[in-house]
Amino acid sequence: MSIAKILLVDDEKPFVETMMKRLKKRDVDVAPAYDGKEALECLERDSTIEVVIMDIKMPVMDGMEALKAVKSKHPLVEVIMLTGHATVESGIDGMRMGAFDYLMKPCDMDQLIAKVEEAAKHKRQHEQKIMEARVRAITLRRP
């Protein structure tokens, strides 16, 4: 399975730049955003993004608020929450709101990539089920 296209969302530019370099070295297609509002704009422009990796604590629109908006407008896009500030509880709260998982910063690159692959697989399975249901619905309508 090919790794998903990722949107990396964090207000700490040096963190985003470092992570993007590390991910690109592993042939991961990654786009940056520096706050939740910018992340939503990126998702509107690029329908190939499958997984969002997003910091919880950000100005303009924090990760929790952005998570709600992503799941509302792009329900199949999976979101992995990153936190360097918050507690495990905020990660769990994010999962209750629809996040696929959460990781503590700094996170192990292998662990992050494994989570992204898992999230992308989950998204693709949902898309497949939706497609199969549509085909069934069309087939059942025929005389």
Biotite code that builds the C-alpha atoms (Angstrom):
import biotite.structure as struc

atoms = struc.array([
    struc.Atom([0.000, 0.000, 0.000], chain_id="A", res_id=1, res_name="MET", atom_name="CA", element="C"),
    struc.Atom([1.318, 3.430, -0.870], chain_id="A", res_id=2, res_name="SER", atom_name="CA", element="C"),
    struc.Atom([1.541, 5.938, 1.922], chain_id="A", res_id=3, res_name="ILE", atom_name="CA", element="C"),
    struc.Atom([-1.167, 8.583, 1.989], chain_id="A", res_id=4, res_name="ALA", atom_name="CA", element="C"),
    struc.Atom([-0.865, 12.216, 1.064], chain_id="A", res_id=5, res_name="LYS", atom_name="CA", element="C"),
    struc.Atom([-0.469, 14.047, 4.366], chain_id="A", res_id=6, res_name="ILE", atom_name="CA", element="C"),
    struc.Atom([-1.314, 17.539, 5.516], chain_id="A", res_id=7, res_name="LEU", atom_name="CA", element="C"),
    struc.Atom([0.973, 18.556, 8.391], chain_id="A", res_id=8, res_name="LEU", atom_name="CA", element="C"),
    struc.Atom([-0.561, 21.308, 10.540], chain_id="A", res_id=9, res_name="VAL", atom_name="CA", element="C"),
    struc.Atom([1.433, 23.080, 13.245], chain_id="A", res_id=10, res_name="ASP", atom_name="CA", element="C"),
    struc.Atom([2.074, 26.729, 14.094], chain_id="A", res_id=11, res_name="ASP", atom_name="CA", element="C"),
    struc.Atom([5.760, 26.015, 14.862], chain_id="A", res_id=12, res_name="GLU", atom_name="CA", element="C"),
    struc.Atom([7.393, 26.587, 11.456], chain_id="A", res_id=13, res_name="LYS", atom_name="CA", element="C"),
    struc.Atom([10.754, 24.982, 12.357], chain_id="A", res_id=14, res_name="PRO", atom_name="CA", element="C"),
    struc.Atom([8.900, 21.827, 13.473], chain_id="A", res_id=15, res_name="PHE", atom_name="CA", element="C"),
    struc.Atom([6.888, 21.710, 10.221], chain_id="A", res_id=16, res_name="VAL", atom_name="CA", element="C"),
    struc.Atom([10.008, 22.268, 8.083], chain_id="A", res_id=17, res_name="GLU", atom_name="CA", element="C"),
    struc.Atom([11.970, 19.544, 9.906], chain_id="A", res_id=18, res_name="THR", atom_name="CA", element="C"),
    struc.Atom([9.104, 17.052, 9.779], chain_id="A", res_id=19, res_name="MET", atom_name="CA", element="C"),
    struc.Atom([8.490, 17.752, 6.094], chain_id="A", res_id=20, res_name="MET", atom_name="CA", element="C"),
    struc.Atom([12.154, 17.077, 5.281], chain_id="A", res_id=21, res_name="LYS", atom_name="CA", element="C"),
    struc.Atom([12.085, 13.846, 7.284], chain_id="A", res_id=22, res_name="ARG", atom_name="CA", element="C"),
    struc.Atom([8.848, 12.688, 5.659], chain_id="A", res_id=23, res_name="LEU", atom_name="CA", element="C"),
    struc.Atom([9.974, 13.618, 2.138], chain_id="A", res_id=24, res_name="LYS", atom_name="CA", element="C"),
    struc.Atom([13.187, 11.586, 2.659], chain_id="A", res_id=25, res_name="LYS", atom_name="CA", element="C"),
    struc.Atom([10.847, 8.613, 3.085], chain_id="A", res_id=26, res_name="ARG", atom_name="CA", element="C"),
    struc.Atom([9.010, 9.534, -0.136], chain_id="A", res_id=27, res_name="ASP", atom_name="CA", element="C"),
    struc.Atom([5.918, 10.770, 1.701], chain_id="A", res_id=28, res_name="VAL", atom_name="CA", element="C"),
    struc.Atom([3.802, 13.338, -0.147], chain_id="A", res_id=29, res_name="ASP", atom_name="CA", element="C"),
    struc.Atom([3.291, 16.049, 2.475], chain_id="A", res_id=30, res_name="VAL", atom_name="CA", element="C"),
    struc.Atom([1.846, 19.573, 2.415], chain_id="A", res_id=31, res_name="ALA", atom_name="CA", element="C"),
    struc.Atom([2.210, 22.177, 5.193], chain_id="A", res_id=32, res_name="PRO", atom_name="CA", element="C"),
    struc.Atom([-0.335, 24.362, 6.972], chain_id="A", res_id=33, res_name="ALA", atom_name="CA", element="C"),
    struc.Atom([0.425, 26.626, 9.922], chain_id="A", res_id=34, res_name="TYR", atom_name="CA", element="C"),
    struc.Atom([-2.983, 26.851, 11.614], chain_id="A", res_id=35, res_name="ASP", atom_name="CA", element="C"),
    struc.Atom([-6.394, 25.218, 11.532], chain_id="A", res_id=36, res_name="GLY", atom_name="CA", element="C"),
    struc.Atom([-7.901, 27.784, 9.168], chain_id="A", res_id=37, res_name="LYS", atom_name="CA", element="C"),
    struc.Atom([-5.118, 27.238, 6.631], chain_id="A", res_id=38, res_name="GLU", atom_name="CA", element="C"),
    struc.Atom([-5.562, 23.460, 7.015], chain_id="A", res_id=39, res_name="ALA", atom_name="CA", element="C"),
    struc.Atom([-9.242, 23.738, 6.056], chain_id="A", res_id=40, res_name="LEU", atom_name="CA", element="C"),
    struc.Atom([-8.316, 25.862, 3.034], chain_id="A", res_id=41, res_name="GLU", atom_name="CA", element="C"),
    struc.Atom([-5.769, 23.215, 1.945], chain_id="A", res_id=42, res_name="CYS", atom_name="CA", element="C"),
    struc.Atom([-8.378, 20.456, 2.260], chain_id="A", res_id=43, res_name="LEU", atom_name="CA", element="C"),
    struc.Atom([-10.785, 22.469, 0.103], chain_id="A", res_id=44, res_name="GLU", atom_name="CA", element="C"),
    struc.Atom([-8.117, 22.866, -2.604], chain_id="A", res_id=45, res_name="ARG", atom_name="CA", element="C"),
    struc.Atom([-6.662, 19.347, -2.506], chain_id="A", res_id=46, res_name="ASP", atom_name="CA", element="C"),
    struc.Atom([-9.016, 16.369, -2.415], chain_id="A", res_id=47, res_name="SER", atom_name="CA", element="C"),
    struc.Atom([-6.079, 13.906, -2.521], chain_id="A", res_id=48, res_name="THR", atom_name="CA", element="C"),
    struc.Atom([-5.179, 14.561, 1.149], chain_id="A", res_id=49, res_name="ILE", atom_name="CA", element="C"),
    struc.Atom([-6.092, 11.447, 3.121], chain_id="A", res_id=50, res_name="GLU", atom_name="CA", element="C"),
    struc.Atom([-4.544, 12.096, 6.530], chain_id="A", res_id=51, res_name="VAL", atom_name="CA", element="C"),
    struc.Atom([-4.086, 15.284, 8.543], chain_id="A", res_id=52, res_name="VAL", atom_name="CA", element="C"),
    struc.Atom([-1.432, 15.374, 11.276], chain_id="A", res_id=53, res_name="ILE", atom_name="CA", element="C"),
    struc.Atom([-2.395, 18.310, 13.466], chain_id="A", res_id=54, res_name="MET", atom_name="CA", element="C"),
    struc.Atom([-1.084, 19.968, 16.602], chain_id="A", res_id=55, res_name="ASP", atom_name="CA", element="C"),
    struc.Atom([-3.665, 20.554, 19.316], chain_id="A", res_id=56, res_name="ILE", atom_name="CA", element="C"),
    struc.Atom([-2.356, 23.940, 20.523], chain_id="A", res_id=57, res_name="LYS", atom_name="CA", element="C"),
    struc.Atom([-2.359, 26.586, 17.771], chain_id="A", res_id=58, res_name="MET", atom_name="CA", element="C"),
    struc.Atom([-3.389, 30.232, 17.425], chain_id="A", res_id=59, res_name="PRO", atom_name="CA", element="C"),
    struc.Atom([-6.129, 31.403, 15.015], chain_id="A", res_id=60, res_name="VAL", atom_name="CA", element="C"),
    struc.Atom([-7.998, 28.064, 15.198], chain_id="A", res_id=61, res_name="MET", atom_name="CA", element="C"),
    struc.Atom([-6.761, 25.419, 17.630], chain_id="A", res_id=62, res_name="ASP", atom_name="CA", element="C"),
    struc.Atom([-6.521, 21.743, 16.777], chain_id="A", res_id=63, res_name="GLY", atom_name="CA", element="C"),
    struc.Atom([-9.762, 20.747, 18.493], chain_id="A", res_id=64, res_name="MET", atom_name="CA", element="C"),
    struc.Atom([-11.780, 23.420, 16.690], chain_id="A", res_id=65, res_name="GLU", atom_name="CA", element="C"),
    struc.Atom([-10.067, 22.518, 13.398], chain_id="A", res_id=66, res_name="ALA", atom_name="CA", element="C"),
    struc.Atom([-10.729, 18.803, 14.033], chain_id="A", res_id=67, res_name="LEU", atom_name="CA", element="C"),
    struc.Atom([-14.474, 19.515, 14.366], chain_id="A", res_id=68, res_name="LYS", atom_name="CA", element="C"),
    struc.Atom([-14.452, 21.481, 11.119], chain_id="A", res_id=69, res_name="ALA", atom_name="CA", element="C"),
    struc.Atom([-12.421, 18.843, 9.231], chain_id="A", res_id=70, res_name="VAL", atom_name="CA", element="C"),
    struc.Atom([-14.717, 16.008, 10.347], chain_id="A", res_id=71, res_name="LYS", atom_name="CA", element="C"),
    struc.Atom([-17.770, 18.118, 9.482], chain_id="A", res_id=72, res_name="SER", atom_name="CA", element="C"),
    struc.Atom([-16.621, 19.126, 5.972], chain_id="A", res_id=73, res_name="LYS", atom_name="CA", element="C"),
    struc.Atom([-14.397, 16.133, 5.114], chain_id="A", res_id=74, res_name="HIS", atom_name="CA", element="C"),
    struc.Atom([-15.706, 13.236, 7.222], chain_id="A", res_id=75, res_name="PRO", atom_name="CA", element="C"),
    struc.Atom([-13.555, 10.569, 5.558], chain_id="A", res_id=76, res_name="LEU", atom_name="CA", element="C"),
    struc.Atom([-10.271, 12.431, 6.040], chain_id="A", res_id=77, res_name="VAL", atom_name="CA", element="C"),
    struc.Atom([-8.486, 10.920, 9.031], chain_id="A", res_id=78, res_name="GLU", atom_name="CA", element="C"),
    struc.Atom([-6.865, 13.186, 11.615], chain_id="A", res_id=79, res_name="VAL", atom_name="CA", element="C"),
    struc.Atom([-3.966, 12.289, 13.891], chain_id="A", res_id=80, res_name="ILE", atom_name="CA", element="C"),
    struc.Atom([-3.586, 14.784, 16.726], chain_id="A", res_id=81, res_name="MET", atom_name="CA", element="C"),
    struc.Atom([-0.104, 15.772, 17.916], chain_id="A", res_id=82, res_name="LEU", atom_name="CA", element="C"),
    struc.Atom([0.554, 17.352, 21.240], chain_id="A", res_id=83, res_name="THR", atom_name="CA", element="C"),
    struc.Atom([3.602, 18.599, 23.014], chain_id="A", res_id=84, res_name="GLY", atom_name="CA", element="C"),
    struc.Atom([1.684, 20.672, 25.521], chain_id="A", res_id=85, res_name="HIS", atom_name="CA", element="C"),
    struc.Atom([-1.466, 18.908, 26.485], chain_id="A", res_id=86, res_name="ALA", atom_name="CA", element="C"),
    struc.Atom([-2.119, 15.818, 28.483], chain_id="A", res_id=87, res_name="THR", atom_name="CA", element="C"),
    struc.Atom([-3.289, 12.404, 27.398], chain_id="A", res_id=88, res_name="VAL", atom_name="CA", element="C"),
    struc.Atom([-6.827, 13.585, 28.204], chain_id="A", res_id=89, res_name="GLU", atom_name="CA", element="C"),
    struc.Atom([-6.790, 16.142, 25.398], chain_id="A", res_id=90, res_name="SER", atom_name="CA", element="C"),
    struc.Atom([-5.703, 13.428, 22.953], chain_id="A", res_id=91, res_name="GLY", atom_name="CA", element="C"),
    struc.Atom([-8.526, 11.207, 24.152], chain_id="A", res_id=92, res_name="ILE", atom_name="CA", element="C"),
    struc.Atom([-10.958, 14.137, 23.835], chain_id="A", res_id=93, res_name="ASP", atom_name="CA", element="C"),
    struc.Atom([-9.779, 14.530, 20.245], chain_id="A", res_id=94, res_name="GLY", atom_name="CA", element="C"),
    struc.Atom([-10.492, 10.859, 19.562], chain_id="A", res_id=95, res_name="MET", atom_name="CA", element="C"),
    struc.Atom([-13.993, 11.280, 20.993], chain_id="A", res_id=96, res_name="ARG", atom_name="CA", element="C"),
    struc.Atom([-14.455, 14.111, 18.502], chain_id="A", res_id=97, res_name="MET", atom_name="CA", element="C"),
    struc.Atom([-13.422, 11.917, 15.575], chain_id="A", res_id=98, res_name="GLY", atom_name="CA", element="C"),
    struc.Atom([-9.611, 11.932, 15.513], chain_id="A", res_id=99, res_name="ALA", atom_name="CA", element="C"),
    struc.Atom([-8.122, 8.653, 14.342], chain_id="A", res_id=100, res_name="PHE", atom_name="CA", element="C"),
    struc.Atom([-5.421, 8.703, 17.045], chain_id="A", res_id=101, res_name="ASP", atom_name="CA", element="C"),
    struc.Atom([-3.028, 10.987, 18.871], chain_id="A", res_id=102, res_name="TYR", atom_name="CA", element="C"),
    struc.Atom([0.730, 11.049, 19.402], chain_id="A", res_id=103, res_name="LEU", atom_name="CA", element="C"),
    struc.Atom([2.924, 12.970, 21.817], chain_id="A", res_id=104, res_name="MET", atom_name="CA", element="C"),
    struc.Atom([5.568, 15.349, 20.415], chain_id="A", res_id=105, res_name="LYS", atom_name="CA", element="C"),
    struc.Atom([8.289, 14.569, 19.654], chain_id="A", res_id=106, res_name="PRO", atom_name="CA", element="C"),
    struc.Atom([7.090, 11.347, 18.084], chain_id="A", res_id=107, res_name="CYS", atom_name="CA", element="C"),
    struc.Atom([9.056, 8.510, 16.592], chain_id="A", res_id=108, res_name="ASP", atom_name="CA", element="C"),
    struc.Atom([9.068, 8.772, 12.784], chain_id="A", res_id=109, res_name="MET", atom_name="CA", element="C"),
    struc.Atom([8.432, 5.044, 12.280], chain_id="A", res_id=110, res_name="ASP", atom_name="CA", element="C"),
    struc.Atom([5.493, 5.191, 14.695], chain_id="A", res_id=111, res_name="GLN", atom_name="CA", element="C"),
    struc.Atom([4.101, 8.268, 12.927], chain_id="A", res_id=112, res_name="LEU", atom_name="CA", element="C"),
    struc.Atom([4.354, 6.654, 9.491], chain_id="A", res_id=113, res_name="ILE", atom_name="CA", element="C"),
    struc.Atom([2.742, 3.459, 10.801], chain_id="A", res_id=114, res_name="ALA", atom_name="CA", element="C"),
    struc.Atom([-0.177, 5.531, 12.192], chain_id="A", res_id=115, res_name="LYS", atom_name="CA", element="C"),
    struc.Atom([-0.525, 7.404, 8.891], chain_id="A", res_id=116, res_name="VAL", atom_name="CA", element="C"),
    struc.Atom([-0.612, 4.135, 6.939], chain_id="A", res_id=117, res_name="GLU", atom_name="CA", element="C"),
    struc.Atom([-3.205, 2.732, 9.351], chain_id="A", res_id=118, res_name="GLU", atom_name="CA", element="C"),
    struc.Atom([-5.326, 5.903, 9.080], chain_id="A", res_id=119, res_name="ALA", atom_name="CA", element="C"),
    struc.Atom([-5.124, 5.908, 5.269], chain_id="A", res_id=120, res_name="ALA", atom_name="CA", element="C"),
    struc.Atom([-6.129, 2.245, 5.142], chain_id="A", res_id=121, res_name="LYS", atom_name="CA", element="C"),
    struc.Atom([-9.116, 3.026, 7.395], chain_id="A", res_id=122, res_name="HIS", atom_name="CA", element="C"),
    struc.Atom([-10.168, 5.914, 5.120], chain_id="A", res_id=123, res_name="LYS", atom_name="CA", element="C"),
    struc.Atom([-9.849, 3.769, 1.989], chain_id="A", res_id=124, res_name="ARG", atom_name="CA", element="C"),
    struc.Atom([-11.938, 1.003, 3.576], chain_id="A", res_id=125, res_name="GLN", atom_name="CA", element="C"),
    struc.Atom([-14.693, 3.517, 4.357], chain_id="A", res_id=126, res_name="HIS", atom_name="CA", element="C"),
    struc.Atom([-14.575, 4.818, 0.784], chain_id="A", res_id=127, res_name="GLU", atom_name="CA", element="C"),
    struc.Atom([-14.789, 1.243, -0.547], chain_id="A", res_id=128, res_name="GLN", atom_name="CA", element="C"),
    struc.Atom([-17.839, 0.494, 1.631], chain_id="A", res_id=129, res_name="LYS", atom_name="CA", element="C"),
    struc.Atom([-19.555, 3.669, 0.421], chain_id="A", res_id=130, res_name="ILE", atom_name="CA", element="C"),
    struc.Atom([-18.812, 2.762, -3.199], chain_id="A", res_id=131, res_name="MET", atom_name="CA", element="C"),
    struc.Atom([-20.151, -0.778, -2.712], chain_id="A", res_id=132, res_name="GLU", atom_name="CA", element="C"),
    struc.Atom([-23.320, 0.575, -1.071], chain_id="A", res_id=133, res_name="ALA", atom_name="CA", element="C"),
    struc.Atom([-23.865, 2.957, -4.004], chain_id="A", res_id=134, res_name="ARG", atom_name="CA", element="C"),
    struc.Atom([-23.398, 0.137, -6.509], chain_id="A", res_id=135, res_name="VAL", atom_name="CA", element="C"),
    struc.Atom([-25.865, -2.036, -4.555], chain_id="A", res_id=136, res_name="ARG", atom_name="CA", element="C"),
    struc.Atom([-28.388, 0.809, -4.469], chain_id="A", res_id=137, res_name="ALA", atom_name="CA", element="C"),
    struc.Atom([-28.107, 1.343, -8.230], chain_id="A", res_id=138, res_name="ILE", atom_name="CA", element="C"),
    struc.Atom([-28.311, -2.394, -8.931], chain_id="A", res_id=139, res_name="THR", atom_name="CA", element="C"),
    struc.Atom([-31.373, -2.844, -6.718], chain_id="A", res_id=140, res_name="LEU", atom_name="CA", element="C"),
    struc.Atom([-33.242, -0.021, -8.487], chain_id="A", res_id=141, res_name="ARG", atom_name="CA", element="C"),
    struc.Atom([-33.023, -1.737, -11.875], chain_id="A", res_id=142, res_name="ARG", atom_name="CA", element="C"),
    struc.Atom([-36.088, -3.770, -12.961], chain_id="A", res_id=143, res_name="PRO", atom_name="CA", element="C"),
])
